[in-house]
């Protein structure tokens, strides 16, 4: 493994190609998310703070569960739910501490079968390649390059019935939205590690371990064989492997210490309704006044009837970390 030193740079996670039926959400006014979710399932609402730090939680008729892919790349283990009144629901302890990353899943289940009219995402942006160094990694079929992409699977009668992807609508803003809401949040305050697979090269950004040294850019070439040992493999049958398994080599890499800062700031006021409500209200006001995006994408769904729930995931081969802001159920409208 080679080690290169460089200044801090967030490299967006990506893994092998995954093809789904692609659908793009319509562009909305930035404040539309607040008016629509006010009468529906708003995961930014204070009711859902009970989910912060839990593997599974039930709020009313909604159950949420966080999962992370095991090292075998086939089975899932329990993970921890993230919540805040600005972004909504994510999964903790991945490459991004507050959002759903490529090896994480958020499951949402309804107490009874529902028709889902719309899903609202947050933290989905495009035009971030220049800032985050994710050039030429966005290869999800039917989706644009240089755009964060969210994946969603519909569940009915306990079975997966449809999987779609949804891409960002808004440009990455000049500063993180959460910082505009409160100075207690810091830029990259949720960054723990960045992993990217691009062609035959795996790259991981990790901290150097000291405050006065540049971050480490670790690189490992996939499939590289020592020339002196290459003869060992002559005449043997070859086969393809899931490149996601290569990521296990990096599970022991350091995490950025400040990657839990924003979570700690939310946790410190989790029992203070006044503080939490203030964060929520300031976020609404920012969307209305300075027209600054938090990566909101509202996706209208058709034929999403009789659903037991929804599974959210970050597709491979894309800029992929996002949050779930809310859901509109058809029988709640009006």
N, C-alpha and C positions, 0 to 999 in steps of 0.2 A: 504494500500500500504506500503510495507516495504522499508526502505532506507538503502542501503549499501554504504560505502565509499570505494573508491579505486583510484588508480592512473589512469591517462588519458589512455583511450583505445577506439579505434574506433570500434563500433559494427555495422556490416553491416545490413541494413534494409532487412527484410523478412516478408512475409505475407502468407495467405493460399495457398494451392497447386493449381497450374495452369498447365494444360497439353496442349502442342501444338505440332505441327510437328517439330521435332528438326533437325537442319541442322548445320554443323560445317564449319567454314571458313577454307580455306587452309592457312598453314603457309607461309609467304612471307619474303623476305629480308626486313630489317627495312626501307630502303630507297625507296622501291618500291612504297609506298604510295605517295611519292612526285613526282616521275616520272609519275605515272599514272594520278594523279589528276591535273597535270600542264595544261593539255589540256581539262579538264572536269570540273564538278561542285565541286569546292574546297571550303568548308565552312570556311576554315581557311584563305581564301583570304581576303584582306582588303575591298573588296566590301561589305562583309557581316558585317562589323563593324556597319553599319547602323541599324542592328537588336539588338544591345546591349541595354538592358533596355526597349525594346518594347514588347508588347503583340503579335503583328502581324506585319510582314514586308514583302515587295515584292522587290526582287532584280532581275532585268531582267525578266525571265519567271518563276521564282521560288517564291512561297509565303510560309512563315513559320509562324506557330502559336504555342504558348505555352499554355498548359492547366494543371490545377491541380484538383484532385478529391475533391468534396465537402464533408462535414461531413456526408451526407446521403449515401456516398459510391456508388452512382448511377449517379449523374449528375456531370458535369464539369464546372469549372469557369476559367476565364482567369488567366494566370500566366505570368511571365516575361522571355524573352529569354536571355540566356547568350551567349557570343561570346568571343573568343580570337584567336590569330593567331597561337597558338600551338595545342590546342585540337579541335577547331571548335565550334559546336553549342551544347548547353545544356539548362537546365531550372533552373532559379534562385530560391532561398529561400526554397528549400526542405531540407532534411537532409544533402545533399551535395549541396553547393550553386552554383556549376558550372555545374553539370551533371544531367542526367535524372534519377530520383529516382522512387521508387515503386508506388508513388501516383501522378506521373506526366506523361505528354504525349507531344510529339512534333509532330505536323502535318506538312507535306510538300506536297504542291500541285503544279502541273505543269500547265502552261497556256494551253497546249494541250496534248492529250494522248501520252505517251512515252513508249518505251521499256527500262527497266532498266537492264543493264548488270552486274553491280557490286555496292555494297555499302561498304564504308570504315568506320569502327568504330575506336574510340580511347578510352583510359582509361579502357580497358577490360583486366583484369589480372587473373591468377590463382595462387595458392599457397599463398593466403593471410589469410587463416584461422589462422595461427600461430600468425600473426601480429595483426589481427583485431578481433579475438575472435568470429568468425562466424562458429564454429564447428557444424556439423550435421544440418545445416540449408539449404543446397543445395539439394532440392528435386524436381526440375523440371524434368519431365519424359523425359528420353532419353538424358539428359545432365549430364556431369561429376560433381562430388562433388568438392568442393574447387575451383570453377571457377566462375568468374563473367559472367553473362548471359544477353544478350540484346534481346529484343523482337521487331519484326517488322510485321506490317500488310500491305498488298497490297490493294490499293483502285482502283477499276475500275467501271466506270459508277455510281459513287457515292455509291458503295457497297463494303463491306469488302469481299475479295475473297480468301485470304490465310493469315495465321498467322504462323510464324516460330520463333524459338529461335536460337541464335548463341552464342557459348561459347568462352572464352578467349583462346589464343594460347601461350602467353608469360608469364613468371613468373613475379611476382611483383619485381621490381628492388630494388637495395640496398638503393636508395634514390628517392624521387619524381622527375620525368623527368623535370617538370617545374622549379624546383630549380636548376637543372643542366644548364638550359637555362639562367636563370637570378636570381641573389641573391635577387631581389625584391619580389620574391615569397617565401612563407614559408610553411613548412610542416604542413599539416592539416589546411592550410589557407582558405580552403573552407568548413571545417567541422562545421556544425551548431548544429546537433543533430544526435544521432544514435538510431534506433529502431529495435528490433528484436523480432519475435514471434517464440518460439521453444516449441513444444508440448503445454503444458497448461500454459506456463509462458511468459509474456510480459516483456521485459527489455528495459529500455531507459537510455542512458548515457546523462547526462546533467551537465552543470557547477555548481559549488557550489555557485557562486556569488561573491567569493572573490579570490584574487590571491594567497593567502597563504594556501588555503584549497584544499584537493583533490576533484576531480570531484565526482558527485553523480551517483550512479547506482541505478535507481528506478526500482522496480520489482512489478508486479501485477499478481496474479494467476488468470487465466481465469476459470470461472465457479465455483469458490470457494463459498460455501454456509455456512452461519452461522449454526452450528449444531442445535442450539436452535430454529431456524426458518425453518428448513428443512421440518417439518411437514406441513407447509403451502402449500407446493407443492405436497403433496401426492394426487394421483388420478387425477392430472391435466395432460393435454396433453403436451408433450414436443416436441420441434422442434429445428432444427439446425439453427444457425445464421452465417453470414459471419464474421469471426474473424477480418476482417479489421476494423469493427466498433469499436472494442476495442481501436484502435489507437486514436480515437477521445479523449479519456481520457487524452492523453498526449499532446494534441495540445497546452496546456498552459504552458508546461515545458519550462524552460529557454533555450536560444540558446547560443552557444559559441560565445563570442564577436569577436574572430579572424576568425570566419567563413565567414566574408565578406572581409577579407584583400586582398585576391588575386583579387577579383572582383574590389576592389577600386584601386588596382595597374594598372589593365588594363584600367579602366575608366579614370584614371589620364593621360594616354597617348593616349586615343582614337582618339584625333584630331591630333596626331603627326605621320605622315606617316613614317618618318624616324625611330622612335622608334619601331613602330609596325613591319616594315619590318625587322628591326634588330632582333627582337624576332623570327620572322618566319625563317630567314636565319640561326640563331644560332641553332634552333631546327633541321633544315635539316642537318646541319653540325654534330650535336651530333649523329644523327641516322647513319651517314656515318662513323664517326671516332671512337667513343667509343662503338658502337653497343649497346646502351642503349635503351630499349623499352619504348614507351609511350602507350603500350597496343593496338597497331594497329592490326586490324583484317580486312582483305579484304574478302568479301563474294561474290562469283560468283553466279548469279541467272539464273535460266532457266525458260522459259515460263512466264517471267515477262513482258508481252506485253499489250499494250493498257491501261497502268496505268494512272490514274488521279493523283496519289500521293502515299505517304507512311506515315504510322503512326508508331512512335517509342515509346516504353514503356519498363519499367523494370518489368519483370515477378515476381510474388509472389514466396515465398519460394526459394530465391536465393540471393547470393551476387549481389546487383543490383544497380549500378550507372555507367553511361558511357556517352560518347559524340559521336556526329556524325561528322565525318571529311569530308566526301564527297560522291558523287554519280557519277557513270559512266553511261551515257545513250548510248545505242547501236548505235543510229544514229549520235553520235558525234565521234565515233571511226574512226581512220585513219587520 
